[in-house]
Amino acid sequence: MNQGFNENSLADRASKVLMNTYAQTPIALERGAGCRVWDREGKSYLDFLSGIAVTALGHSHPQVTAALKEQAEKILHTSNLYYIEPQIALAEQLVEKSFAQRVFFCNSGTEANEAAIKLVRRYATERFGPEKRTILCLENSFHGRTMGSLSATGQTKFQKGFEPLLPGFSFAPFNDLAALDRVWDGTIAAVMLEPVQ
Ligand SMILES: Cc1ncc(COP(=O)(O)O)c(C=O)c1O
């Protein structure tokens, strides 16, 4: 088996049709089970990445697979214009087992942060007016690649070329309480942090 050749040709195909937004490692994963994944040549790897912490239940768990199959056989998509019972059932469980009182479902981390930014702005504007709606973020943070989340991200390398960014964000150095005190002013409505930076 010539893994190098195959993955080179896959990279070649990808380079012709995928936008080059990510530097990809030349491994093409084909299947997974639990915490292990296999490439197209059958070589196995321990998956310490879990889809950047997304596949937290491991790969191809039989119960997850069965639930996906069962739902796909009934209906795949209804849009947010209609109720669908499993969505409400999941929200009920999340509310019961977490601190939250209501749930907003979205498709990505950056979209979740967009929603948080919008919630803060709406709440702060209604409550305090336009003078107090800045979101304080940390230098070297990462919050995603859509325009709001990118503007909250404290790393210029992700922002370069996408200006103008959204206004309304200020930044403080990481792990520096005195600096937080210095930048804190009457305009700050919320603080946006990564649980692990
Ligand atoms: C801390 C943090 N916030 C937000 C995001 C954006 O998530 P997504 O890639 O699902 O949009 C990431 C992604 O790596 C992240 O690590």
The ligand as an SDF file (V2000), in Angstrom:
LIG
                    3D

 16 16  0  0  0  0  0  0  0  0999 V2000
  -12.6230   28.6960   22.0140 C   0  0  0  0  0  0  0  0  0  0  0  0
  -13.3150   28.5750   20.6950 C   0  0  0  0  0  0  0  0  0  0  0  0
  -14.3710   29.3720   20.4610 N   0  0  0  0  0  0  0  0  0  0  0  0
  -15.0300   29.3140   19.2630 C   0  0  0  0  0  0  0  0  0  0  0  0
  -14.6420   28.4330   18.2680 C   0  0  0  0  0  0  0  0  0  0  0  0
  -15.4020   28.4010   16.9620 C   0  0  0  0  0  0  0  0  0  0  0  0
  -16.1000   27.2090   16.8370 O   0  0  0  0  0  0  0  0  0  0  0  0
  -16.5540   26.6550   15.3910 P   0  0  0  0  0  0  0  0  0  0  0  0
  -15.3030   26.2460   14.6750 O   0  0  0  0  0  0  0  0  0  0  0  0
  -17.4720   25.5230   15.7130 O   0  0  0  0  0  0  0  0  0  0  0  0
  -17.2530   27.7900   14.6800 O   0  0  0  0  0  0  0  0  0  0  0  0
  -13.5460   27.5770   18.4860 C   0  0  0  0  0  0  0  0  0  0  0  0
  -13.1100   26.6360   17.4340 C   0  0  0  0  0  0  0  0  0  0  0  0
  -12.0440   26.0770   17.4690 O   0  0  0  0  0  0  0  0  0  0  0  0
  -12.8570   27.6590   19.7300 C   0  0  0  0  0  0  0  0  0  0  0  0
  -11.7980   26.8630   19.9790 O   0  0  0  0  0  0  0  0  0  0  0  0
  1  2  1  0
  2  3  1  0
  2 15  2  0
  3  4  2  0
  4  5  1  0
  5  6  1  0
  5 12  2  0
  6  7  1  0
  7  8  1  0
  8  9  2  0
  8 10  1  0
  8 11  1  0
 12 13  1  0
 12 15  1  0
 13 14  2  0
 15 16  1  0
M  END
$$$$
